[in-house]
Amino acid sequence: MPISNHDKLQLLKDLLQNQAAENYMSTDEAAQIERLLSTLSDDPTLQPVIQQTLGLMQEKHQLNHEPFQQNDVEQWLNALSLE
């Protein structure tokens, strides 16, 4: 049974919150974030603000597999909470 987009967004938020708290992103977490971003960005039913946020996250993630900047994570979590 596939997970819903709501559950995928919640998983993404959980990964971001964990990364922000630890200031660390494992290889597995980076791969999971990449898969979630890829899957969610293809969904035209998501709100435009969420699609834009996912696009920004994809750009940052593709450029760098280091932990995201704290201020970026906070902004993304705020935007994703609008869902």
C-alpha positions in Angstrom: 0.0 0.0 0.0 1.6 3.3 -1.1 1.9 6.1 1.4 -0.1 9.3 0.8 1.4 12.6 -0.1 0.4 13.9 3.4 2.5 11.1 5.0 5.4 11.7 2.6 5.4 15.4 3.6 5.3 14.5 7.2 8.2 12.1 6.7 10.1 14.9 4.9 9.4 17.3 7.8 10.5 14.7 10.3 13.8 14.2 8.4 14.3 18.0 8.3 13.6 18.5 12.0 16.0 15.7 12.8 18.7 17.1 10.6 18.2 20.6 12.1 18.5 19.2 15.6 21.6 17.2 15.0 23.2 19.4 12.3 24.0 16.1 10.5 22.5 14.2 7.6 23.5 10.6 7.0 23.8 9.1 3.5 20.6 7.2 4.0 18.7 10.3 5.1 20.0 12.3 2.1 18.9 9.5 -0.2 15.5 9.4 1.5 15.1 13.1 1.1 16.1 12.9 -2.5 13.4 10.2 -3.2 10.7 12.1 -1.3 11.5 15.4 -3.2 11.5 13.6 -6.5 8.2 11.9 -5.8 6.4 14.9 -4.3 7.6 17.4 -6.9 5.8 15.4 -9.6 2.4 15.9 -7.9 0.4 18.7 -9.5 -2.2 18.6 -6.7 0.1 20.1 -4.1 -0.3 23.8 -3.2 1.9 26.1 -5.2 3.8 27.3 -2.1 4.6 23.7 -1.2 5.7 22.9 -4.8 8.0 26.0 -4.7 9.4 25.0 -1.4 10.1 21.5 -2.7 11.8 23.0 -5.8 14.1 25.1 -3.5 14.9 22.1 -1.4 15.8 20.1 -4.5 18.1 22.8 -5.8 20.0 23.0 -2.5 20.1 19.2 -2.1 21.5 18.6 -5.6 24.2 21.1 -5.0 25.3 19.9 -1.6 24.9 16.7 0.4 25.9 18.4 3.6 23.3 19.3 6.2 21.0 22.1 5.1 21.5 25.5 6.7 19.4 26.0 9.8 17.6 29.1 8.5 16.6 27.2 5.3 15.2 24.3 7.2 13.2 26.6 9.4 11.7 28.4 6.4 10.9 25.1 4.7 9.3 23.7 7.7 7.1 26.8 8.0 6.1 26.5 4.4 5.4 22.8 4.6 3.3 23.3 7.6 0.8 25.2 5.4 -0.1 21.9 3.8 
